[in-house]
Amino acid sequence: MIDSLKKYAKPFHSIEDLDPLIEAIGDAKYVLLGESSHGTSEFYTLRADLTKRLIQEKNFSFIAVEGDWPACQSINRYIKGLSRSNQQIREVLESFNRWPTWMWANKEIMDLIDWLKEINLKTNRPEKVGFYGLDVYSLWESLDEIIGFLSKMNSPELEAAKKAFACFEPHNRKNESYAVAAGYLSEDCMKEALELLSTIQKNKWKFEDDQESSLNMEVNALVTAHAEDYYRTMVKSDADSWNIRDRHMVDALNSIINFYGENAKVIIWEHNTHVGDARATDMKDEGMVNVGQLVREQFGEDEVFIVGFGTYEGTVIASTEWGGNEEIMNVPSAQTGSWEYLMHQGGPMNQYLLFNDQNRHEFSTTVGHRAIGVVYHPEYEQFGNYVPSNMGKRYDGFIFVDRTNALHPLILEHVFI
């Protein structure tokens, strides 16, 4: 495999060197850009540079990320000129106040937001470029958004929203409290959440305006129903709750695509574990699916292009415990025999690799592929941070940064929810 990497992997020094990657994407309408950690500077800047090119050169419609819908709406409204005119970027990013805040409240993302706002102002595109969050975690914030909007409208649908809120309210916005009550004591709010979703979906036409309120209401209702399912399930099965989360992200994606129309072209930013096709990993043995697999199955592999990202060593922003303070940690040299180790042995430099029908079979041997989460213990990395993967089937392309640096978080007041 090292010989194959020396043959097919190409060095890069700038975004212009990635022209063959842009060319390989071709007419694909769904481009998924991964990352092997949520705290690496180069993954954010490279994805931002690729995103700019895809929007400018291939007319992509919106970006969808592994983030909460309500918080990402603050970015979407800002870049589309839907928020107040004197709002500053830092104020926008303060919406990301749920741990881990650094995933989106960071200096690397600020340049892309500025650029998106500028291109929306200067171009004559029929639809402005959007920025949306696909994740499932914002149960309470999404309920707040629904009730706030329906209250302003004095809408008859408000009754269903209040009924759902009343059911969740005793848990005092604590996900773990609801998870235990629903998962072990059968004291759940499934009926109320599904009734709210049904009500919103049937009546979303009432909310259509130039503020994207119909889409906003629909996805917030999806979040409410699917987050209820996620938290109720998570105490019993990691695999089932994972599937609920990734299927929700695809449902949310489909809502946005329907809003933009059948010609919409999508750039998705998520961790490699979400975008790299699960069928090419040991996740398949556990009955787990992910966004990359589901998108390929729904739209066809010719319409989808998945790019993984990885590194040999460096530094990363992460925490030693859930809800803990972020810190800069050293990323040790990749485990011997892993994908990242092999790429480094092929050449200790920044490289990109395109998988195609001619070479996929040369990368079909299952190898460990590093995945770093927001909770990370470098000293124990060899025991759980490598996902057995058939790289040729998992991705359509791969970007390797030999030595990476930690992300630069903005200093915000943390709110642990």
HUKA-V143458 format. One record per residue. N is the residue number from 1. RES is the residue in three letters. SS is DSSP state (H for helix, E for strand, L for the rest). PHI is phi in whole degrees, 0 to 359 (none if undefined). OMEGA is omega in radians with two decimals (none if undefined). Layout:
BEGIN
{{N/RES/SS/PHI/OMEGA} {N/RES/SS/PHI/OMEGA}}
END
This chain:
BEGIN
{{1/MET/L/none/3.08} {2/ILE/H/298/3.09} {3/ASP/H/299/3.12} {4/SER/H/293/3.10} {5/LEU/H/295/3.10} {6/LYS/H/297/-3.11} {7/LYS/H/281/-2.96} {8/TYR/H/254/-3.12} {9/ALA/L/286/-3.10} {10/LYS/E/240/3.12} {11/PRO/E/288/3.02} {12/PHE/L/219/-3.14} {13/HIS/L/237/-3.12} {14/SER/L/211/-3.13} {15/ILE/H/296/3.12} {16/GLU/H/294/3.12} {17/ASP/H/292/-3.13} {18/LEU/H/266/3.08} {19/ASP/H/308/3.14} {20/PRO/H/298/3.08} {21/LEU/H/292/3.10} {22/ILE/H/299/3.13} {23/GLU/H/295/-3.13} {24/ALA/H/294/3.09} {25/ILE/H/299/3.04} {26/GLY/L/56/-3.10} {27/ASP/L/261/3.11} {28/ALA/L/303/-3.10} {29/LYS/L/262/-3.09} {30/TYR/E/230/-3.14} {31/VAL/E/249/-3.11} {32/LEU/E/252/-3.12} {33/LEU/E/248/-3.05} {34/GLY/L/268/3.04} {35/GLU/L/189/3.11} {36/SER/L/264/2.98} {37/SER/L/205/3.06} {38/HIS/L/264/-3.05} {39/GLY/L/222/-3.09} {40/THR/E/245/-3.06} {41/SER/H/300/-3.04} {42/GLU/H/296/3.11} {43/PHE/H/296/3.13} {44/TYR/H/291/-3.07} {45/THR/H/290/3.11} {46/LEU/H/293/3.10} {47/ARG/H/296/3.11} {48/ALA/H/296/3.13} {49/ASP/H/296/3.09} {50/LEU/H/295/3.14} {51/THR/H/298/3.12} {52/LYS/H/301/-3.14} {53/ARG/H/294/-3.14} {54/LEU/H/296/3.12} {55/ILE/H/290/-3.09} {56/GLN/H/285/-2.99} {57/GLU/H/266/-3.07} {58/LYS/H/233/2.96} {59/ASN/L/60/3.08} {60/PHE/L/290/-2.92} {61/SER/L/268/-3.09} {62/PHE/E/201/3.09} {63/ILE/E/250/3.08} {64/ALA/E/235/-2.96} {65/VAL/E/234/3.07} {66/GLU/L/281/-3.11} {67/GLY/L/211/-3.12} {68/ASP/L/287/-3.13} {69/TRP/H/302/-3.08} {70/PRO/H/299/-3.13} {71/ALA/H/294/3.13} {72/CYS/H/293/3.07} {73/GLN/H/298/3.11} {74/SER/H/295/3.06} {75/ILE/H/290/-3.12} {76/ASN/H/302/-3.13} {77/ARG/H/292/-3.12} {78/TYR/H/295/-3.06} {79/ILE/H/287/3.11} {80/LYS/L/263/3.13} {81/GLY/L/72/-3.13} {82/LEU/L/265/3.09} {83/SER/L/264/-3.09} {84/ARG/L/296/-2.94} {85/SER/L/293/-3.07} {86/ASN/L/264/-3.13} {87/GLN/L/290/-3.13} {88/GLN/L/258/-3.09} {89/ILE/H/301/-3.10} {90/ARG/H/301/3.11} {91/GLU/H/296/3.10} {92/VAL/H/299/-3.07} {93/LEU/H/288/3.05} {94/GLU/L/292/3.05} {95/SER/L/295/3.13} {96/PHE/L/273/-3.04} {97/ASN/L/254/3.07} {98/ARG/E/257/-3.10} {99/TRP/L/300/0.02} {100/PRO/L/272/-3.05} {101/THR/H/297/-3.01} {102/TRP/H/293/-3.10} {103/MET/H/302/-3.13} {104/TRP/L/233/3.06} {105/ALA/L/272/-3.13} {106/ASN/E/218/-3.06} {107/LYS/H/292/-3.11} {108/GLU/H/297/-3.07} {109/ILE/H/281/-3.05} {110/MET/H/297/-3.13} {111/ASP/H/297/3.13} {112/LEU/H/295/3.13} {113/ILE/H/298/3.09} {114/ASP/H/302/-3.11} {115/TRP/H/296/3.14} {116/LEU/H/297/3.12} {117/LYS/H/297/-3.12} {118/GLU/H/294/-3.10} {119/ILE/H/291/3.09} {120/ASN/H/291/3.11} {121/LEU/H/284/-2.94} {122/LYS/H/266/-3.06} {123/THR/L/263/-3.13} {124/ASN/L/255/3.12} {125/ARG/L/298/3.11} {126/PRO/L/297/3.07} {127/GLU/L/236/3.09} {128/LYS/L/289/3.12} {129/VAL/L/295/-3.09} {130/GLY/E/250/3.13} {131/PHE/E/219/-2.99} {132/TYR/E/226/3.09} {133/GLY/E/258/-3.05} {134/LEU/L/254/-2.93} {135/ASP/L/282/-2.93} {136/VAL/L/251/-2.92} {137/TYR/L/281/-2.96} {138/SER/L/271/-3.11} {139/LEU/H/307/-3.03} {140/TRP/H/289/-3.14} {141/GLU/H/295/3.13} {142/SER/H/292/3.05} {143/LEU/H/298/3.09} {144/ASP/H/301/-3.13} {145/GLU/H/298/-3.12} {146/ILE/H/295/-3.09} {147/ILE/H/294/3.13} {148/GLY/H/298/-3.12} {149/PHE/H/292/-3.12} {150/LEU/H/295/3.10} {151/SER/H/294/3.12} {152/LYS/H/297/-3.13} {153/MET/H/276/-3.02} {154/ASN/L/52/-3.01} {155/SER/L/278/3.06} {156/PRO/L/295/3.10} {157/GLU/L/288/-3.13} {158/LEU/H/299/-3.11} {159/GLU/H/299/3.13} {160/ALA/H/294/3.13} {161/ALA/H/293/3.13} {162/LYS/H/294/3.11} {163/LYS/H/296/3.10} {164/ALA/H/295/-3.12} {165/PHE/H/298/3.14} {166/ALA/H/298/3.12} {167/CYS/H/291/-3.12} {168/PHE/H/281/-2.97} {169/GLU/H/305/-3.11} {170/PRO/L/300/-3.10} {171/HIS/L/272/2.96} {172/ASN/L/53/3.08} {173/ARG/L/62/3.12} {174/LYS/L/252/-3.09} {175/ASN/H/300/-3.10} {176/GLU/H/293/3.10} {177/SER/H/295/3.11} {178/TYR/H/294/-3.11} {179/ALA/H/301/-3.13} {180/VAL/H/293/-3.11} {181/ALA/H/296/-3.08} {182/ALA/H/280/-3.05} {183/GLY/H/282/-3.06} {184/TYR/H/252/-3.04} {185/LEU/L/253/-3.13} {186/SER/L/58/3.09} {187/GLU/L/259/-3.02} {188/ASP/L/250/3.14} {189/CYS/L/243/-3.09} {190/MET/H/302/-3.09} {191/LYS/H/300/-3.10} {192/GLU/H/294/-3.13} {193/ALA/H/293/3.13} {194/LEU/H/291/3.09} {195/GLU/H/295/3.10} {196/LEU/H/295/3.12} {197/LEU/H/300/-3.14} {198/SER/H/299/-3.14} {199/THR/H/298/-3.12} {200/ILE/H/294/-3.12} {201/GLN/H/296/3.14} {202/LYS/H/290/-3.01} {203/ASN/H/244/-3.05} {204/LYS/H/296/3.09} {205/TRP/H/299/3.13} {206/LYS/H/291/-3.01} {207/PHE/H/261/-3.09} {208/GLU/L/293/3.09} {209/ASP/L/201/-3.11} {210/ASP/L/274/3.10} {211/GLN/L/254/-3.11} {212/GLU/L/63/-3.07} {213/SER/H/295/-3.14} {214/SER/H/297/3.10} {215/LEU/H/297/-3.12} {216/ASN/H/300/3.14} {217/MET/H/293/-3.11} {218/GLU/H/298/-3.08} {219/VAL/H/288/3.06} {220/ASN/H/299/3.08} {221/ALA/H/291/3.05} {222/LEU/H/299/3.12} {223/VAL/H/301/-3.11} {224/THR/H/301/-3.10} {225/ALA/H/292/-3.07} {226/HIS/H/282/3.06} {227/ALA/H/294/3.07} {228/GLU/H/302/3.13} {229/ASP/H/296/-3.12} {230/TYR/H/299/-3.09} {231/TYR/H/291/3.10} {232/ARG/H/293/-3.06} {233/THR/H/271/-2.94} {234/MET/H/298/-3.11} {235/VAL/L/285/-3.10} {236/LYS/L/249/-3.04} {237/SER/L/207/3.07} {238/ASP/H/294/-3.10} {239/ALA/H/295/-3.13} {240/ASP/H/294/-3.14} {241/SER/H/292/3.05} {242/TRP/H/302/-3.11} {243/ASN/H/296/3.09} {244/ILE/H/300/-3.11} {245/ARG/H/296/-3.07} {246/ASP/H/289/3.06} {247/ARG/H/293/3.06} {248/HIS/H/299/-3.11} {249/MET/H/300/3.11} {250/VAL/H/287/3.06} {251/ASP/H/298/3.11} {252/ALA/H/297/3.09} {253/LEU/H/302/-3.14} {254/ASN/H/296/3.09} {255/SER/H/297/3.14} {256/ILE/H/292/3.12} {257/ILE/H/300/3.11} {258/ASN/H/298/3.12} {259/PHE/H/294/-3.11} {260/TYR/H/279/-3.13} {261/GLY/L/108/-2.99} {262/GLU/L/295/3.14} {263/ASN/L/268/-3.12} {264/ALA/L/300/3.07} {265/LYS/L/235/-2.87} {266/VAL/E/238/2.97} {267/ILE/E/248/-3.10} {268/ILE/E/246/3.06} {269/TRP/E/251/3.06} {270/GLU/L/206/3.11} {271/HIS/L/297/3.09} {272/ASN/H/308/-3.11} {273/THR/H/295/3.08} {274/HIS/H/265/-3.04} {275/VAL/H/268/3.13} {276/GLY/L/287/-2.99} {277/ASP/L/314/-3.08} {278/ALA/H/297/-3.12} {279/ARG/H/294/3.14} {280/ALA/H/262/-3.12} {281/THR/E/226/3.08} {282/ASP/L/285/3.04} {283/MET/L/300/-3.14} {284/LYS/H/302/-3.12} {285/ASP/H/294/3.14} {286/GLU/H/267/-3.12} {287/GLY/L/75/-3.10} {288/MET/L/263/3.07} {289/VAL/L/240/3.02} {290/ASN/L/210/-3.04} {291/VAL/H/300/-3.13} {292/GLY/H/301/3.11} {293/GLN/H/297/-3.06} {294/LEU/H/295/3.13} {295/VAL/H/291/3.07} {296/ARG/H/299/-3.12} {297/GLU/H/293/-3.08} {298/GLN/H/284/-2.99} {299/PHE/H/256/-3.11} {300/GLY/L/94/-3.03} {301/GLU/H/295/3.13} {302/ASP/H/291/-3.11} {303/GLU/H/268/-3.00} {304/VAL/E/239/3.07} {305/PHE/E/227/-3.06} {306/ILE/E/249/3.14} {307/VAL/E/242/3.03} {308/GLY/E/269/3.12} {309/PHE/E/229/3.11} {310/GLY/E/203/-3.11} {311/THR/E/214/3.09} {312/TYR/E/273/-3.13} {313/GLU/E/196/3.10} {314/GLY/E/148/3.08} {315/THR/E/227/-3.08} {316/VAL/E/209/2.98} {317/ILE/E/269/3.09} {318/ALA/E/199/3.12} {319/SER/E/225/3.12} {320/THR/L/275/3.11} {321/GLU/L/207/-3.13} {322/TRP/L/296/-3.13} {323/GLY/L/84/-3.11} {324/GLY/L/278/3.13} {325/ASN/L/289/3.08} {326/GLU/L/285/3.10} {327/GLU/E/209/3.07} {328/ILE/E/277/-3.13} {329/MET/E/242/3.04} {330/ASN/E/280/3.01} {331/VAL/E/265/-3.08} {332/PRO/L/292/3.05} {333/SER/L/306/-3.06} {334/ALA/L/300/-3.13} {335/GLN/L/302/3.12} {336/THR/L/305/3.13} {337/GLY/L/90/3.12} {338/SER/L/284/3.12} {339/TRP/H/302/-3.11} {340/GLU/H/293/3.07} {341/TYR/H/298/-3.12} {342/LEU/H/297/3.12} {343/MET/H/295/3.11} {344/HIS/H/296/3.11} {345/GLN/H/293/3.09} {346/GLY/H/293/3.11} {347/GLY/L/168/-3.11} {348/PRO/L/284/-3.07} {349/MET/L/205/3.05} {350/ASN/L/288/-3.04} {351/GLN/E/219/2.95} {352/TYR/E/230/-3.07} {353/LEU/E/222/3.07} {354/LEU/E/252/3.06} {355/PHE/L/267/3.13} {356/ASN/L/212/-3.08} {357/ASP/L/299/-3.10} {358/GLN/L/280/-3.02} {359/ASN/L/237/-3.07} {360/ARG/H/304/-3.09} {361/HIS/H/296/3.13} {362/GLU/H/283/-3.14} {363/PHE/H/238/-3.07} {364/SER/L/264/3.08} {365/THR/L/291/-3.14} {366/THR/L/288/3.12} {367/VAL/E/227/3.06} {368/GLY/E/287/-3.10} {369/HIS/E/233/-2.97} {370/ARG/E/293/3.07} {371/ALA/L/223/-3.13} {372/ILE/L/251/3.14} {373/GLY/L/264/3.10} {374/VAL/L/289/2.96} {375/VAL/E/257/-2.97} {376/TYR/L/214/3.05} {377/HIS/L/231/-3.06} {378/PRO/H/305/-3.07} {379/GLU/H/292/3.13} {380/TYR/H/247/-2.99} {381/GLU/H/302/-3.05} {382/GLN/H/293/-3.08} {383/PHE/H/266/-3.09} {384/GLY/L/190/-3.07} {385/ASN/L/254/-3.14} {386/TYR/E/235/-3.10} {387/VAL/E/262/3.08} {388/PRO/E/302/-2.97} {389/SER/E/218/2.90} {390/ASN/L/267/-2.95} {391/MET/H/295/-3.13} {392/GLY/H/295/3.10} {393/LYS/H/265/-3.07} {394/ARG/H/287/-3.07} {395/TYR/L/230/2.96} {396/ASP/L/257/3.11} {397/GLY/E/202/3.13} {398/PHE/E/216/3.09} {399/ILE/E/245/-3.06} {400/PHE/E/242/3.05} {401/VAL/E/252/-2.97} {402/ASP/E/300/3.09} {403/ARG/E/230/-3.06} {404/THR/E/247/-3.12} {405/ASN/L/234/-3.10} {406/ALA/E/293/3.03} {407/LEU/L/300/-3.14} {408/HIS/L/247/-3.11} {409/PRO/E/291/2.92} {410/LEU/L/282/3.12} {411/ILE/L/274/3.14} {412/LEU/L/239/3.04} {413/GLU/L/286/-3.09} {414/HIS/L/281/3.01} {415/VAL/E/238/-3.08} {416/PHE/L/270/-3.11} {417/ILE/L/240/none}}
END
